[in-house]
Amino acid sequence: MTRLQFKLLKVGHCSHPECIAQRGGRWASMLFPALCGLLRHPQRGWMLFDTGYSAHFMDATAPFPERLYRWTTPFSLPPEEMLTAQLQRLGIAPGDIAHVVISHLHGDHIAGLRDFPNARLITMRGELEAMDQRSRFGNLSHGTLPALLPPDFRQRVVYAEDAAQVSLPAELKPFEHGFDLFGDGSVLAVHLPGHSRGQLGIVFRQEDDRLTFMSADACWSMAALREDRGPTWLARRIFDRNDQYQDTFRRLRQMQAGSGAPWLIPSHCAQTWKAYDDSTR
Ligand SMILES: [Zn+2]
C-alpha cells in the first residue's frame, strides 16, 4: 500500500451551544474547528480532504435567506488560518492541488473549492442529486450552499463510485468496502450515509504506517462517540436520514472498540485538533 504524507489543518471554526450539537450538552458555547486533510501522493501529488471555511463563505451567505446560515452558525476565520495562506507557507500554490475529496456539500466543508482551479473534485452522485432535488430553502435548511461550487464544477467532478470497489483493511470492520480512488490502494473512500446522502470518509496509511480514517461529520467528536452521545433533534434536522446516521455512528463505535482501530479524525473534533496541534508544535 502506497504511504502518504499527511498534515491536518484547521481552517476556521464555528461556535454553537454544546447542547444543540449533542445530547446532555451544556448551554455554553463550544468551538467546532473545521478540519481538513492535506495529503501528498508520491505520484499523484497534492490532495485535499475538504477545504473548511473561506472568504467565499461570506459572499455565499450575504443574500437572504442564505444569511441565516451565518447568523445561526457564527464562524471565525483568522487570516493566518485561510487555507490558501497555510498552503503558501508550505510552498504549495493553489494550482498544485490536483484533487479535492469532498466529504459532503455542507458550506463549512466546501467553501474553499473555488480556490483550486486545477483540482479534480471527488464526490458521490447521491450528494449532488440531493442538492439538485432540493429548493433554495431546502438546501439552506440542509446546510448546503450551491453558490460555493466553482462555475466549472460539473466539468471537473469525479464520482468516487466509478472507482473500483475494494475490501477495506480488517481494522476498519464493520466497514467492509471502499472505493480505490487512485487504483493503487493508497486512498480508499468510504460511504458514510446519514449526515448527508453521499458523505465520504477517506482511509489511508501515512508514511509512518499509521492507518488514518477521516470521517467527516459521521460523529461530531471522539467524546460523543466514546460516550455514545448522539446529536440532538435540532442538529438532526439538517441530516439526510437519521436512521442511516445512527447506523454509521454505531459502526464507528464498533470499529473503535476493535483491536488496531485506525486514527479516527472527525472534522469538528476540538480534542483531536488540540492533541494533533500540541504534538506538532
Ligand atoms: Zn456537515
Residues whose N, C-alpha, C, O or C-beta is under 5 A from the ligand:
A	BS01	ZN	H106 D217
